[in-house]
Amino acid sequence: MKYLSIVSLILISVIAHSQGKVVDKIIAKVGGEVILYSDWQEQISFMKSRQGNKSKEDNACPVLENLLIQKFMVNRAKVDSIEIKDEEIEQQLNARIEQILAYFNNDYQKFEEYYGQSVSDTRERFRDDLKNQLLAERLQNKVIGDVRVTPEETKAFFDKIPKDSIPYFNAEVELSEIVYKPKVNAAQRQAAREKLEKILQRIKGGEDFSKLASVMSDDPGSAKNGGSLGWMKRGSLVPEFEAVAYGLEKDSVSGIVETEFGLHIIKLLERRGNSILCKHILVKPRIEDGDYKLAEKYLDSIRTKIIKDSIPFENAVRVYSDKKSESYNNGGLLINPKTGTASFETGELDPDVFFAIDPLKVGEISKPFSTLEPDGTKSFRIARLQAKKNPHKANLKQDYAKIQLAAKEFKKNQKFQEWLSNHVPRAYIELDPYVKSHCPDVGSWLKAEE
């Protein structure tokens, strides 16, 4: 029986919620946890969609086995009194909702069309699943512990790979960057303020806040809900917004509040401990073509300084790069979120980045180029090519970090499988007759039931 990581089930579970409903019944029980027929079918459908319609692979039984593992882990975590704090659930929930929104370029309408419900309703729907997933992850991490791989183990792992199965790596690069966001000019900032002041006067004159938000706000997601941001915990809003919002009385309206997103008017609806329910109207100052040209010119002057050796690249990052960019705290070095290393296959790069660095030699710096941020705004970058590897067959000299990571994952998976093999047979498990007939090779799960 092949076990998959509990972590790998998270995205499946989240996206499966968007699929259509099917007739439900309980098909398995693992301790106090149940698996519904709809859970099984939704995840099968999701796996098929990822593999494409041409795939002939039958996902049904592997998906069921992984559902059984997940439920077993959740049940065992509860038995072992593993706790997940509400604050952690909220933090993870916010991060994952933001990640999904990013897939839709922060288009709330597309999000709602896909999931068939609002962002706030989707957030509540995910909450229990997320808690269970965090419980399973926490137990898995406890079981696996701190796994280390020595150089000898790494070499032994690589040597066991059949020669005809050694992977072939595509061209890879390592990049550092300086990020600069165009600044709003004074005239546009003043125009946005004057617009919001007029809206504020209309609110003070008795006009409905929600109606004004739905028509006047530049935040499309909250505008559809009359400006409502839903219940938010302290720490989930930008500091300038939060400082004002938490200082308001119930049903009171703020003055104009400026944040990185623009200018706001805030109305507090309710407060419960560290959570608030509020509405806002956002007006974003418009960035003009001239502002973009100034940003590009400014960043080009920074590039010139670096090339002339008047300032090291790393120092320029600290002085000039956007402090909220992910690369800022790494001295400008970009980290690949998929691997946790600085290496990117050229095919993984955004086209704007690829074409900017493609003609460079190692150590050279690109000319300024524009990219779109997840929120749809435009920023400018210069990138330095730190290192480059041509396409090649994997080897220990060039790819030690990757091979060591693969060896570590293999060792962790072995340890987890051993733990499951020792503990699953002691668990209370019931399987529906349909499951037994459809997946007769569920192996240890059937053995555990008997």
C-alpha positions in Angstrom: 0.0 0.0 0.0 1.4 3.4 -1.0 0.9 6.2 1.5 0.8 9.8 0.3 1.6 12.8 2.6 -1.3 14.3 4.5 -0.1 17.7 3.3 -0.6 16.7 -0.3 -4.4 16.3 0.4 -5.0 19.9 1.5 -5.4 21.5 -1.9 -7.5 18.6 -3.1 -9.8 19.0 -0.1 -10.1 22.7 -0.6 -10.9 22.7 -4.3 -13.2 19.7 -4.0 -15.6 21.9 -2.2 -16.4 23.6 -5.5 -17.6 20.5 -7.2 -21.3 19.5 -7.5 -23.0 17.6 -4.7 -23.8 13.9 -5.0 -26.0 11.6 -2.9 -24.4 11.1 0.5 -23.9 8.1 2.7 -21.2 7.0 5.2 -18.8 4.6 3.5 -16.2 4.3 6.2 -15.6 5.1 9.9 -12.2 5.5 11.5 -12.6 5.9 15.2 -14.9 8.9 15.6 -14.3 10.2 12.1 -16.5 9.4 9.1 -15.9 9.4 5.3 -18.9 10.3 3.1 -19.4 8.9 -0.4 -19.5 12.5 -1.7 -16.1 13.2 -0.2 -14.7 10.2 -2.1 -16.3 11.1 -5.4 -15.4 14.8 -5.2 -11.8 14.0 -4.7 -11.8 11.4 -7.5 -13.3 14.0 -9.9 -10.6 16.5 -8.8 -7.8 14.0 -9.5 -9.2 13.2 -12.9 -9.4 16.9 -13.7 -5.7 17.4 -12.8 -4.6 14.4 -14.9 -6.8 15.2 -17.9 -9.6 13.2 -19.5 -7.1 11.1 -21.5 -5.7 9.5 -18.3 -6.7 5.9 -17.9 -5.5 5.7 -14.3 -8.1 4.6 -11.8 -7.9 7.0 -8.9 -10.8 5.6 -6.8 -8.9 3.3 -4.5 -5.8 5.4 -4.0 -8.0 8.3 -3.1 -10.0 6.2 -0.7 -6.8 5.0 1.0 -5.6 8.6 1.5 -8.9 9.6 2.9 -8.7 6.7 5.3 -5.2 7.9 6.3 -6.3 11.4 6.8 -9.2 10.4 9.0 -7.0 8.1 11.0 -4.5 10.9 11.6 -7.3 13.3 12.6 -8.8 10.7 15.0 -5.3 9.8 16.4 -4.5 13.5 16.9 -7.6 14.0 18.9 -6.9 10.9 21.0 -3.4 12.3 21.7 -4.9 15.7 22.7 -3.1 17.6 20.0 -4.6 21.1 20.0 -4.8 23.8 17.3 -5.4 27.4 18.5 -8.2 29.4 17.0 -5.7 32.1 16.1 -3.6 29.7 14.1 -6.7 28.5 12.2 -7.7 32.1 11.4 -4.2 32.9 10.2 -4.0 29.8 8.0 -7.5 30.3 6.7 -6.8 33.9 5.7 -3.6 32.9 4.0 -5.3 30.1 2.0 -8.3 32.2 1.0 -5.8 34.9 -0.2 -3.9 32.2 -2.2 -7.1 31.1 -3.9 -8.1 34.7 -4.6 -4.7 35.2 -6.2 -5.5 32.4 -8.7 -8.4 34.6 -9.8 -6.3 37.8 -9.8 -8.3 39.0 -6.8 -11.4 39.0 -8.8 -14.1 38.4 -6.2 -16.8 37.8 -8.9 -14.9 35.0 -10.5 -14.2 33.5 -7.0 -18.0 33.6 -6.2 -18.9 32.2 -9.6 -16.5 29.3 -9.2 -17.5 28.4 -5.6 -21.1 29.4 -5.8 -20.9 31.5 -2.6 -19.3 34.6 -1.2 -15.7 34.7 0.1 -16.9 34.9 3.7 -19.3 31.9 3.3 -16.5 29.9 1.7 -14.2 30.8 4.6 -16.7 29.3 7.0 -17.1 26.2 4.9 -13.4 25.6 4.9 -12.9 26.1 8.6 -13.6 22.5 9.9 -11.6 20.9 7.1 -8.7 23.2 7.8 -8.7 22.4 11.5 -8.7 18.7 10.7 -5.9 19.1 8.2 -3.8 21.0 10.7 -4.4 18.3 13.3 -3.2 15.7 10.8 -0.2 17.7 9.9 0.7 18.4 13.5 0.6 14.7 14.3 2.5 13.7 11.2 5.3 16.2 12.1 5.3 14.8 15.6 5.7 11.2 14.2 8.4 12.1 11.7 10.3 14.4 14.1 13.6 16.0 13.0 14.9 13.9 10.1 18.5 14.5 9.0 20.3 13.1 6.0 24.1 12.7 6.1 26.2 13.1 2.9 26.8 9.4 3.0 23.0 8.7 3.0 22.6 11.2 0.2 25.2 9.5 -1.9 23.7 6.1 -1.1 20.2 7.3 -2.1 21.5 8.6 -5.5 23.6 5.5 -6.2 20.4 3.3 -5.8 18.7 5.2 -8.6 18.9 3.0 -11.8 21.2 4.7 -14.4 18.3 4.8 -16.9 16.1 6.5 -14.3 18.3 9.4 -13.3 16.3 12.6 -13.9 17.3 15.1 -16.5 17.2 18.7 -15.2 16.2 21.7 -17.4 18.1 24.9 -17.4 18.1 26.6 -14.0 18.9 30.1 -12.8 19.4 31.9 -9.5 18.3 35.5 -9.4 18.4 38.6 -7.1 16.1 41.5 -7.6 15.4 45.1 -6.6 11.7 45.9 -6.6 10.3 49.5 -6.9 6.7 50.5 -6.9 5.6 53.6 -8.7 4.6 56.5 -6.5 1.3 58.3 -6.8 1.8 62.0 -7.7 0.5 64.8 -5.4 -2.3 65.9 -7.8 -3.8 62.4 -8.0 -3.5 61.9 -4.2 -5.3 65.2 -3.6 -8.0 64.3 -6.1 -8.6 61.0 -4.3 -8.8 62.8 -1.0 -11.3 65.4 -2.3 -13.5 62.6 -3.8 -13.5 60.7 -0.5 -14.2 64.0 1.5 -17.3 64.5 -0.6 -18.4 60.9 0.1 -17.8 61.5 3.8 -20.0 64.6 3.7 -22.8 62.6 2.1 -22.6 60.0 4.9 -22.7 62.7 7.5 -25.7 64.1 5.7 -27.6 60.9 6.2 -26.9 58.8 3.1 -26.6 55.1 3.5 -23.0 53.9 4.0 -23.6 50.5 2.3 -25.2 52.0 -0.8 -22.4 54.5 -1.2 -19.8 51.7 -0.7 -21.5 49.5 -3.4 -21.3 52.3 -5.9 -18.2 54.4 -5.0 -15.7 52.0 -3.4 -12.6 50.9 -5.4 -12.6 47.6 -3.5 -14.7 45.3 -5.7 -14.9 42.5 -3.2 -16.3 44.4 -0.3 -18.3 46.8 -2.5 -20.6 43.9 -3.5 -21.4 43.4 0.2 -22.0 47.1 1.0 -18.4 47.6 2.0 -18.4 44.8 4.5 -15.0 43.1 5.2 -16.6 40.4 7.4 -15.3 39.5 10.8 -11.6 40.1 11.1 -9.2 39.4 14.0 -6.6 41.8 15.3 -3.5 41.5 13.2 -5.2 40.6 10.0 -5.6 44.2 8.8 -2.9 46.7 7.8 -1.7 48.7 10.9 -3.0 52.1 9.9 -6.5 50.7 9.1 -6.6 48.6 12.3 -5.5 51.4 14.6 -8.5 53.5 13.5 -11.0 50.7 13.2 -10.4 49.4 16.8 -10.7 52.9 18.2 -14.2 53.5 16.8 -17.4 53.2 18.7 -20.2 50.9 17.5 -21.9 52.4 14.4 -19.5 55.3 14.3 -17.7 56.4 11.1 -14.0 57.4 10.8 -12.4 60.3 9.0 -10.1 59.6 6.0 -7.5 56.9 6.7 -4.5 56.4 4.4 -2.9 53.0 3.9 -0.8 51.3 1.2 -4.0 50.4 -0.6 -5.4 54.0 -0.8 -7.7 56.2 1.2 -10.5 54.8 3.3 -13.6 55.7 5.3 -14.3 53.0 8.0 -17.6 52.2 9.8 -17.5 49.9 12.8 -20.5 47.6 13.0 -19.7 45.4 16.0 -16.8 44.2 18.1 -16.3 40.9 20.0 -13.1 40.7 22.0 -10.3 40.9 19.5 -12.6 40.6 16.4 -14.3 43.4 14.6 -17.0 43.6 11.9 -16.6 46.7 9.8 -17.3 48.3 6.5 -15.1 50.6 4.4 -15.1 52.7 1.3 -11.8 52.7 -0.6 -10.7 55.3 -3.1 -7.4 54.5 -4.9 -5.4 57.4 -6.2 -4.7 56.8 -9.9 -1.2 56.2 -11.1 -0.6 58.0 -14.3 1.7 57.1 -17.3 4.1 59.7 -16.2 4.4 58.1 -12.8 5.3 54.8 -14.4 8.0 56.4 -16.6 9.5 58.1 -13.5 9.6 54.8 -11.7 11.4 53.1 -14.6 13.8 56.0 -14.9 14.6 56.0 -11.2 15.3 52.2 -11.1 17.5 52.6 -14.1 19.6 55.1 -12.2 20.0 52.6 -9.4 21.2 50.0 -11.9 23.7 52.5 -13.2 25.1 53.1 -9.7 25.5 49.4 -9.1 27.2 48.8 -12.5 29.7 51.6 -11.8 30.5 50.0 -8.4 29.4 53.0 -6.4 27.1 50.7 -4.4 27.0 46.9 -4.0 23.8 45.2 -5.2 23.0 43.8 -1.7 23.3 47.3 -0.2 21.1 48.7 -3.0 18.5 46.1 -2.0 18.4 47.4 1.6 18.2 51.0 0.5 16.0 51.0 -2.5 14.0 47.8 -2.8 10.4 47.5 -1.6 10.6 46.4 2.0 7.4 44.3 1.6 8.8 42.3 -1.3 9.4 38.6 -0.5 13.1 38.9 -1.6 13.9 41.9 0.6 15.0 40.0 3.7 17.1 37.7 1.6 19.3 40.5 0.3 17.2 40.4 -2.9 17.7 36.7 -3.5 14.6 35.0 -4.9 13.5 31.8 -3.2 11.6 29.1 -5.2 8.4 28.4 -3.1 8.2 24.9 -4.6 11.6 23.7 -3.5 12.7 26.2 -0.8 16.0 26.7 -2.7 17.2 29.7 -4.9 17.0 27.6 -8.1 14.3 28.2 -10.7 13.8 26.2 -13.9 13.6 28.8 -16.6 10.1 27.4 -17.5 8.9 28.4 -14.0 9.7 32.0 -14.5 7.1 34.6 -15.5 7.6 35.5 -19.1 8.5 39.1 -18.2 11.3 37.9 -15.9 12.5 35.3 -18.4 12.9 37.7 -21.3 14.6 40.2 -19.1 17.3 37.8 -17.8 17.6 35.5 -20.8 20.4 37.5 -22.6 22.4 38.1 -19.3 25.6 36.5 -18.3 26.2 35.5 -14.7 26.7 38.6 -12.7 25.0 41.0 -15.1 22.0 43.1 -14.2 18.9 43.5 -16.4 17.4 46.7 -17.5 14.2 47.7 -15.6 11.1 45.7 -16.5 7.5 45.8 -15.3 5.6 43.0 -13.7 2.1 42.6 -12.3 1.6 42.1 -8.6 -1.0 39.6 -7.3 -3.3 42.6 -6.5 -3.1 43.7 -10.2 -0.8 46.7 -9.6 2.3 47.2 -11.6 5.8 47.4 -10.2 9.3 47.6 -11.7 12.3 45.4 -11.1 15.9 44.9 -12.0 17.3 41.4 -11.7 20.9 40.1 -11.4 21.7 36.7 -12.7 23.4 35.0 -9.8 24.0 31.6 -11.3 23.0 29.5 -14.3 23.0 25.8 -15.0 22.5 24.4 -18.5 20.2 21.4 -19.1 21.9 18.3 -17.7 21.5 14.8 -16.2 21.3 15.0 -12.4 24.6 14.5 -10.6 25.9 15.0 -7.1 28.3 17.8 -8.0 25.8 20.2 -9.5 22.6 19.0 -7.8 23.6 18.0 -4.3 21.0 20.2 -2.6 18.1 18.7 -4.7 19.3 15.1 -4.3 19.7 15.6 -0.5 16.2 17.0 -0.3 14.8 14.0 -2.2 16.7 11.7 0.1 15.3 13.4 3.1 11.7 13.2 1.8 12.3 9.5 1.1 13.6 8.9 4.6 10.6 10.8 6.2 8.1 8.9 4.1 9.7 5.6 5.2 9.5 6.6 8.8 5.8 7.6 8.4 4.9 4.4 6.6 6.5 2.3 9.4 4.5 4.3 12.0 1.2 3.7 10.1 2.0 0.0 9.7 2.4 -0.3 13.5 -0.6 1.8 14.5 -3.3 1.3 11.9 -4.1 -2.3 12.9 -5.0 -1.1 16.4 -7.6 1.4 15.1 -11.3 0.8 15.0 -12.3 0.9 11.3 -15.6 0.1 9.6 -15.9 -0.2 5.8 -19.1 -0.2 3.7 -19.6 -3.4 1.7 -19.5 -1.4 -1.5 -16.0 -0.2 -0.5 -14.8 -3.8 0.1 -16.1 -5.0 -3.2 -14.9 -2.0 -5.2 -11.4 -1.8 -3.5 -10.6 -5.3 -2.4 -6.9 -4.4 -2.0 -7.3 -1.9 0.8 -4.9 -4.2 2.6 -4.1 -3.1 6.1 -7.5 -1.3 6.5 -9.4 -4.5 5.9 -7.0 -6.3 8.2 -7.5 -3.7 10.9 -11.3 -4.1 10.7 -11.3 -7.9 11.1 
